[in-house]
Amino acid sequence: MKNTIKAFLLILAVLIVPMSASAAYFQSGDQVSLNQSINDDIYVAGGMVTVAAQVSGDAFIAGASINVTNNVSQDLFAAGSSVIITGDVGDDLRVAGSSVVISGTVADDLFAAGSLVQITSDVFGDAHTAGAATIINGTVHGDLLLGSGSAIINGHILGNVTAYADEISIGPNAQIDGVLTYYSESEMDFEGAIIGGIIFEKYTGPQHEIDTDFETPFKALMSFGIIVKIIGLLIAGMILGLAWPKTAAAVTERMTGKFAVSLFVGLIAVVATPIVTILLVVTLIGWPFAVVLIPAAILLTIASSVYVGVVAGSLIVKVIKKEESYRVTWYSILIGVVVATLIVFIPFVGWLIIGLLYLGVLGAILGLVYDLMKKLK
């Protein structure tokens, strides 16, 4: 069993090597403001984050309000409620938020997701956007792929446009050099618009067959689901991990210290809970207990899912930094959530690793609850 744990930690460590191979700048707080040039990668989290410094490496930013006013030489990942990017990005830009505004130049590909997405600058690669409303006022030098309730294209698209949208408006300043292929319930009128060609495909729901030529960009669009998942788990992980760091550390210590027991308890809980719930529901005396058990099981499942990222981050940081004890910090949570989300894409073993970690975390939480109940007696 110890060899299994070591192998598990090794896999996680290998996944995080690119993030730890060089020096990096870490900062967190309610209000974070970076004003001096930084020659390393940056990892920043906070309530209000302002990056007015030139960043020579990659930038990974999470916060409620994010404002990047200076240039990032490499990739930029930003996730928050309100995200404004006015600085230039030297490589790919991946951004998600409730409101997303991009007015800085993007040297390569753009991935943007939000309730409202606005692009007013040049994107020299392909642009992939998803949101309730999308406004394109800039220039996309590659292809544009968008999924939106309503979309306004009033910029220059040098490549092709593929759109899933309820409504598409072509503004007076719009020009599409390639072909506009749109999937919608009804055909739209683009009379007078400068478009290289138009293809209409009636969208009939999830069963609608997608042309194989669209397969690659469609998969790219699906990556927005990963971004949204990371954001949700990151926020929940920050709340649970930073508000109750001792509890998070205790869960990690119990799972690693009693991995076999925690795994067994978690497995029994997953198998037994549905059976016990059904038996309670069908009995006259037991249904009141089922009313309590069902929401408790749901909350426990959610908490365990969130703690997977928190625990994974603590394990990774302990292995990489060779620390004696487990520590829960904002950057360990950030690392853990990202790794736990992406590790499932490892063929064959990805889901197995996360499944074992989930069962171990669930068993550790139940073990701590049991110990607490014993002390209260």
C-alpha positions as CSV (number, residue, x, y, z in Angstrom):
1,M,0.0,0.0,0.0
2,K,2.9,2.4,0.7
3,N,4.2,1.7,-2.8
4,T,0.7,2.6,-4.2
5,I,0.8,5.9,-2.3
6,K,4.3,6.7,-3.5
7,A,3.3,6.0,-7.1
8,F,0.3,8.1,-6.7
9,L,2.4,11.0,-5.4
10,L,4.9,10.5,-8.1
11,I,2.3,10.9,-10.8
12,L,1.0,14.1,-9.3
13,A,4.5,15.4,-8.9
14,V,5.3,14.7,-12.5
15,L,2.2,16.6,-13.6
16,I,3.2,19.7,-11.7
17,V,6.8,19.7,-12.8
18,P,6.3,22.4,-15.5
19,M,4.9,24.7,-12.8
20,S,7.7,24.2,-10.4
21,A,10.7,23.8,-12.7
22,S,11.6,27.5,-12.4
23,A,11.3,30.2,-9.9
24,A,7.9,31.8,-9.7
25,Y,6.2,34.7,-8.0
26,F,3.3,34.0,-5.6
27,Q,1.1,36.5,-3.9
28,S,-2.4,36.5,-2.4
29,G,-4.6,38.8,-0.3
30,D,-7.9,40.7,-0.3
31,Q,-6.3,43.3,-2.5
32,V,-3.3,42.5,-4.6
33,S,-1.5,45.1,-6.8
34,L,1.6,44.3,-8.8
35,N,3.4,47.4,-10.1
36,Q,7.0,46.4,-10.6
37,S,8.3,44.3,-13.5
38,I,8.5,40.5,-12.8
39,N,10.9,38.2,-14.6
40,D,9.2,35.0,-13.5
41,D,5.9,33.2,-13.8
42,I,3.3,34.7,-11.5
43,Y,0.5,32.9,-9.5
44,V,-1.8,35.5,-7.9
45,A,-5.1,35.1,-6.1
46,G,-7.2,37.7,-4.2
47,G,-10.4,39.6,-4.0
48,M,-9.3,42.5,-6.1
49,V,-6.3,41.9,-8.3
50,T,-4.5,44.5,-10.4
51,V,-1.5,43.6,-12.5
52,A,0.2,46.8,-13.7
53,A,3.6,45.2,-13.9
54,Q,5.2,43.7,-17.0
55,V,5.4,39.9,-16.6
56,S,8.1,38.1,-18.5
57,G,6.7,34.6,-18.0
58,D,3.3,33.0,-17.6
59,A,0.5,34.5,-15.5
60,F,-2.1,32.6,-13.5
61,I,-4.6,34.8,-11.8
62,A,-7.8,34.1,-9.8
63,G,-9.9,36.7,-8.1
64,A,-13.3,38.4,-7.8
65,S,-12.1,41.4,-9.8
66,I,-9.1,41.2,-12.1
67,N,-7.5,44.0,-14.1
68,V,-4.4,43.3,-16.2
69,T,-3.1,46.6,-17.5
70,N,0.4,45.7,-18.6
71,N,1.9,43.1,-20.9
72,V,2.4,39.4,-20.2
73,S,5.1,37.8,-22.4
74,Q,3.8,34.2,-22.3
75,D,0.4,32.6,-21.5
76,L,-2.2,34.3,-19.4
77,F,-4.9,32.4,-17.5
78,A,-7.4,34.6,-15.6
79,A,-10.6,33.5,-13.8
80,G,-12.9,35.7,-11.8
81,S,-16.2,37.6,-11.7
82,S,-15.1,40.7,-13.6
83,V,-12.0,40.3,-15.8
84,I,-10.5,43.2,-17.8
85,I,-7.4,42.6,-20.0
86,T,-6.0,45.8,-21.5
87,G,-2.3,44.6,-21.6
88,D,-0.9,42.6,-24.5
89,V,-0.5,38.8,-24.2
90,G,2.6,37.3,-25.9
91,D,1.1,33.8,-26.4
92,D,-2.3,32.2,-25.5
93,L,-5.0,33.9,-23.4
94,R,-7.4,31.8,-21.5
95,V,-10.0,33.7,-19.5
96,A,-13.3,33.1,-17.8
97,G,-15.6,35.2,-15.8
98,S,-19.1,36.7,-15.5
99,S,-17.9,39.8,-17.5
100,V,-14.9,39.5,-19.7
101,V,-13.4,42.5,-21.6
102,I,-10.4,42.0,-23.8
103,S,-8.8,45.1,-25.4
104,G,-5.1,44.0,-25.4
105,T,-3.5,42.2,-28.3
106,V,-3.3,38.4,-28.2
107,A,-0.3,37.0,-30.1
108,D,-1.7,33.5,-30.4
109,D,-5.0,31.7,-29.6
110,L,-7.8,33.1,-27.4
111,F,-10.2,31.1,-25.2
112,A,-12.8,33.2,-23.5
113,A,-15.9,32.2,-21.6
114,G,-18.4,34.3,-19.6
115,S,-21.9,35.7,-19.4
116,L,-20.7,38.7,-21.4
117,V,-17.6,38.5,-23.6
118,Q,-16.3,41.5,-25.4
119,I,-13.2,41.6,-27.7
120,T,-12.0,44.9,-29.1
121,S,-8.4,44.1,-30.0
122,D,-6.4,41.9,-32.4
123,V,-6.2,38.2,-31.9
124,F,-3.5,36.8,-34.2
125,G,-4.4,33.1,-33.7
126,D,-7.8,31.5,-33.5
127,A,-10.5,32.8,-31.1
128,H,-12.8,30.5,-29.2
129,T,-15.6,32.2,-27.2
130,A,-18.6,31.0,-25.2
131,G,-21.1,33.0,-23.3
132,A,-24.7,34.3,-23.0
133,A,-23.7,37.3,-25.1
134,T,-20.6,37.8,-27.3
135,I,-19.4,41.0,-28.9
136,I,-16.6,41.0,-31.4
137,N,-15.4,44.4,-32.4
138,G,-11.7,43.5,-32.9
139,T,-9.8,41.6,-35.6
140,V,-9.3,37.8,-35.5
141,H,-6.5,36.8,-37.9
142,G,-7.4,33.1,-37.6
143,D,-10.7,31.3,-37.3
144,L,-13.5,32.2,-34.9
145,L,-15.5,29.6,-33.0
146,L,-18.3,30.8,-30.8
147,G,-21.2,29.4,-28.8
148,S,-23.5,32.1,-27.6
149,G,-27.1,33.0,-26.9
150,S,-26.6,36.2,-28.9
151,A,-23.6,37.3,-30.8
152,I,-22.6,40.6,-32.4
153,I,-19.8,40.5,-35.0
154,N,-18.7,44.0,-35.9
155,G,-15.0,43.3,-36.6
156,H,-12.8,41.7,-39.2
157,I,-12.5,37.9,-39.2
158,L,-9.8,36.8,-41.7
159,G,-10.6,33.1,-41.3
160,N,-13.8,31.1,-41.1
161,V,-16.5,31.5,-38.5
162,T,-18.3,28.6,-36.9
163,A,-21.1,29.6,-34.6
164,Y,-23.7,28.0,-32.3
165,A,-26.0,30.9,-31.5
166,D,-29.7,31.7,-31.1
167,E,-29.1,35.1,-32.7
168,I,-26.2,36.5,-34.8
169,S,-26.0,40.2,-35.7
170,I,-23.5,41.4,-38.3
171,G,-22.5,45.0,-37.7
172,P,-21.8,47.7,-40.3
173,N,-18.0,47.4,-39.8
174,A,-18.0,43.6,-40.0
175,Q,-16.1,41.7,-42.6
176,I,-15.7,37.9,-42.8
177,D,-13.1,36.8,-45.3
178,G,-13.9,33.1,-44.9
179,V,-17.1,31.1,-44.6
180,L,-19.7,31.7,-41.9
181,T,-21.1,28.4,-40.8
182,Y,-23.8,28.7,-38.2
183,Y,-25.9,26.2,-36.3
184,S,-29.3,27.6,-35.2
185,E,-33.0,26.7,-35.0
186,S,-33.9,29.1,-37.8
187,E,-32.1,30.6,-40.8
188,M,-31.0,34.2,-40.5
189,D,-30.8,37.1,-42.9
190,F,-27.3,38.6,-43.5
191,E,-28.2,40.7,-46.5
192,G,-25.6,43.4,-47.2
193,A,-22.9,41.9,-45.0
194,I,-19.4,41.3,-46.3
195,I,-19.1,37.5,-46.0
196,G,-17.1,35.1,-48.1
197,G,-19.7,32.4,-47.9
198,I,-22.6,31.3,-45.7
199,I,-23.6,27.8,-44.6
200,F,-26.7,27.2,-42.4
201,E,-27.1,24.0,-40.4
202,K,-30.3,23.6,-38.5
203,Y,-29.5,22.8,-34.9
204,T,-31.8,20.0,-33.5
205,G,-30.3,19.4,-30.1
206,P,-27.5,17.3,-28.7
207,Q,-28.2,14.5,-31.2
208,H,-27.4,16.8,-34.2
209,E,-24.5,15.3,-36.1
210,I,-21.4,17.4,-36.3
211,D,-19.2,17.4,-39.4
212,T,-15.8,15.9,-38.7
213,D,-14.2,19.1,-40.0
214,F,-15.7,20.8,-37.0
215,E,-14.6,18.1,-34.5
216,T,-11.3,19.8,-33.4
217,P,-12.7,23.3,-32.7
218,F,-15.8,21.8,-31.1
219,K,-13.5,19.9,-28.6
220,A,-11.7,23.2,-28.0
221,L,-15.0,24.8,-27.2
222,M,-15.8,22.0,-24.8
223,S,-12.6,23.0,-22.8
224,F,-14.7,25.9,-21.5
225,G,-16.5,23.3,-19.4
226,I,-13.1,22.5,-17.8
227,I,-12.5,26.2,-17.1
228,V,-15.9,26.6,-15.5
229,K,-15.3,23.5,-13.4
230,I,-11.9,24.8,-12.3
231,I,-13.4,28.1,-11.3
232,G,-16.1,26.5,-9.2
233,L,-13.8,24.1,-7.4
234,L,-11.2,26.8,-6.9
235,I,-13.7,29.1,-5.2
236,A,-15.1,26.3,-3.0
237,G,-11.6,25.0,-2.3
238,M,-10.4,28.5,-1.2
239,I,-13.4,28.8,1.1
240,L,-13.1,25.4,2.8
241,G,-9.3,25.3,2.8
242,L,-8.5,28.8,3.9
243,A,-11.5,29.3,6.3
244,W,-10.8,26.0,8.0
245,P,-7.1,25.1,7.3
246,K,-6.8,22.9,10.3
247,T,-9.7,20.7,9.1
248,A,-8.2,20.5,5.6
249,A,-4.8,19.5,7.0
250,A,-6.5,16.9,9.3
251,V,-8.3,15.3,6.3
252,T,-5.0,15.2,4.4
253,E,-3.1,13.7,7.3
254,R,-5.7,11.1,8.1
255,M,-6.1,10.0,4.4
256,T,-2.3,9.5,3.9
257,G,-1.7,8.1,7.4
258,K,-4.6,5.6,7.2
259,F,-5.0,5.3,3.4
260,A,-6.2,1.7,3.4
261,V,-8.7,2.3,6.1
262,S,-9.9,5.6,4.6
263,L,-10.3,4.0,1.2
264,F,-12.3,1.1,2.6
265,V,-14.6,3.4,4.6
266,G,-15.1,5.6,1.6
267,L,-15.9,2.6,-0.6
268,I,-18.4,1.2,2.0
269,A,-20.1,4.6,2.2
270,V,-20.5,4.9,-1.5
271,V,-21.9,1.4,-1.9
272,A,-24.1,1.4,1.3
273,T,-25.6,4.9,1.2
274,P,-28.0,4.3,-1.8
275,I,-29.0,0.9,-0.4
276,V,-29.7,2.2,3.1
277,T,-31.6,5.2,1.7
278,I,-33.9,3.0,-0.4
279,L,-34.6,0.8,2.6
280,L,-35.4,3.7,4.8
281,V,-37.7,5.3,2.1
282,V,-39.8,2.2,1.7
283,T,-40.4,1.7,5.4
284,L,-42.9,3.8,7.3
285,I,-40.6,4.3,10.3
286,G,-37.5,4.9,8.3
287,W,-38.5,7.6,5.9
288,P,-37.9,10.5,8.4
289,F,-34.3,9.3,8.7
290,A,-34.0,9.2,4.9
291,V,-35.1,12.8,4.7
292,V,-32.1,13.6,6.9
293,L,-29.7,11.2,5.2
294,I,-30.2,12.3,1.6
295,P,-29.2,16.0,2.0
296,A,-26.4,14.9,4.4
297,A,-25.1,12.5,1.7
298,I,-25.3,15.2,-0.9
299,L,-23.4,17.7,1.2
300,L,-20.8,15.1,2.1
301,T,-20.3,14.3,-1.6
302,I,-19.8,17.9,-2.5
303,A,-17.4,18.5,0.3
304,S,-15.4,15.4,-0.6
305,S,-15.2,16.5,-4.2
306,V,-13.9,19.9,-3.2
307,Y,-11.4,18.5,-0.7
308,V,-9.9,16.3,-3.5
309,G,-8.3,19.4,-4.9
310,V,-7.3,20.7,-1.5
311,V,-5.8,17.4,-0.4
312,A,-4.0,16.9,-3.8
313,G,-2.4,20.3,-3.6
314,S,-1.2,19.7,0.0
315,L,0.3,16.4,-1.1
316,I,2.0,17.9,-4.2
317,V,3.5,20.8,-2.3
318,K,4.8,18.5,0.5
319,V,6.5,16.2,-2.0
320,I,8.0,19.0,-4.1
321,K,9.2,21.2,-1.2
322,K,10.1,18.1,1.0
323,E,8.2,19.5,4.0
324,E,7.6,17.5,7.1
325,S,3.9,18.4,7.5
326,Y,1.0,19.2,5.3
327,R,0.1,22.8,4.8
328,V,-2.9,24.3,3.1
329,T,-2.2,27.6,1.3
330,W,-3.9,29.4,-1.5
331,Y,-1.3,28.2,-4.0
332,S,-1.5,24.6,-2.9
333,I,-5.3,24.7,-3.4
334,L,-4.7,26.3,-6.8
335,I,-2.3,23.6,-7.9
336,G,-4.4,20.8,-6.5
337,V,-7.6,21.9,-8.2
338,V,-6.0,22.3,-11.6
339,V,-4.2,19.0,-11.3
340,A,-7.2,17.1,-10.0
341,T,-9.3,18.5,-12.8
342,L,-6.9,17.7,-15.6
343,I,-5.6,14.3,-14.3
344,V,-8.8,12.6,-15.4
345,F,-7.6,13.0,-19.0
346,I,-4.7,10.6,-18.5
347,P,-5.8,7.5,-20.5
348,F,-7.0,4.5,-18.5
349,V,-5.6,5.5,-15.0
350,G,-6.8,9.1,-14.7
351,W,-10.3,8.3,-13.5
352,L,-8.9,5.5,-11.3
353,I,-6.5,7.9,-9.5
354,I,-9.1,10.5,-8.9
355,G,-11.6,7.8,-7.8
356,L,-9.1,6.4,-5.2
357,L,-8.4,9.9,-4.0
358,Y,-12.1,10.7,-3.7
359,L,-12.8,7.5,-1.8
360,G,-9.8,8.2,0.5
361,V,-10.9,11.8,1.2
362,L,-14.5,10.6,1.8
363,G,-13.3,7.9,4.2
364,A,-11.0,10.4,6.0
365,I,-13.9,12.9,6.5
366,L,-16.1,10.2,7.9
367,G,-13.3,9.0,10.2
368,L,-12.8,12.5,11.6
369,V,-16.6,12.8,12.1
370,Y,-16.6,9.5,14.0
371,D,-13.7,10.6,16.2
372,L,-15.5,13.8,17.0
373,M,-18.7,12.0,17.9
374,K,-16.7,9.7,20.3
375,K,-15.2,12.8,22.0
376,L,-18.7,14.3,22.5
377,K,-20.0,11.2,24.2
